[in-house]
Amino acid sequence: MLLYLRHDWDRLCNEDLSFLDLGIGIVTGEVALGSIGTASVRDFTAIGTPVNLANAFQAAARNGKRILIDQTTWNAVQDLVADAEGPTAFELRKPGQEVGVKFRRYELKQLKPEIPVRVFVSHSHEDRDFANTLAQQLNRCGIETWYSPANIIPADDYIESIRDGLMKSDWVIVLVSSHSSKSDWVRAEVNTASKDPRFRSRILPVKLDDSDPALISHEIATIQAVDGQAAPNLGDKIRDLLILREKDLRSNALGFEHA
């Protein structure tokens, strides 16, 4: 997040903001949250040791240290972290206090490449068997799928259900075939996704035959498609491809070149 902010500052601001040195402190714990004070002076705030510790971590997140977290937070996120330093001892003191309370502190340096949690599979009902098989393969790879009619409850509004499915998804997979190229529903799903900024460069056509993706939407005509007929382990291939493309998209957004 800080790198995204730095990139946007450099791109959008006339002022030189290179002097800014920002960091984040994250602490997990119970706090008192609410309107606190007297009848004449009240303020909505949070109080407690986690608040003070997070504030101290944030103040210490300088000179290259960007994200500092406590032990409880580390326990919750360590499986997502590729590189970190710690634990190191951190002493929290109140003003004027000679002896403070020691806590464990971790510095997060890099997260693991993010695996898309859920993909929206746009397909014709005549390709349902293929969609079911693909969904099973992706589920075994740790990727959930959303597709009709599996995720639409009878009597639900179809359009609203599609929009809801897109809102819960990270990527859109379009099964391109002679059937889907004639489907108004598939065309509507793809056009809806194409207009959503979240899916910019996150739509993946999968070709089941020689049909032209442009017959569904010109928005996906120039996107490199996956051959769904030639891949024996299609779910694994799509997972690896999505991870690679997600990493490229994040690197490009930061102005970095993908190594």
GIQUI-V806250 format. One line per field, one symbol per residue. phi: phi as a letter, one per 20 degrees, with the letter a starting at -180 (. if undefined). psi: psi as a letter, one per 40 degrees, with the letter a starting at -180 (. if undefined). burial: 1 if it has 9 or more other ideal C-beta (glycine too) atoms within 8 Angstrom, else 0. A space follows every 50 residues. Layout:
phi = ???
psi = ???
burial = ???
This chain:
phi = .fffffffffedeffedfffcdbcdccdrececqecqdfeccbebccqgg fffffffffefclnedcdcefffggedffedebbcpecfcdecegnefdd dececcdedbefgfegfbdedebeffdfffffffffffffendfccbeeg ddfgnffffffffffffeddccddeebffffdefffffffffffeegfdf mcdcfceebefegffeaffdfeefeeefeeefdfffffgfffffffffff fffeneefe
psi = ddddddddddddidihfeehgiihhhhhihihhahhaaddhiihihiidd dddddddddegifdhdhhiaddddddedeehdhihiiihhhhiihehdha hhihiihhdhiihhhhdhihhhiidefdddddddddddddeehiihiied ehhheihddddddddddeidihhhhhidddeehdddddddddddehddeh efhhhhheaeihddddhededehhihhedehdgddddddddddddddddd dddeeiih.
burial = 01011010110000000000001111101010000100000100000101 11111111011000111111111100100010010101010110000000 00111111000000110111111100110111011111101010111100 01000001001110110010111111101110101111111111000010 01111111001010011001101011010010011111101110111111 110100000
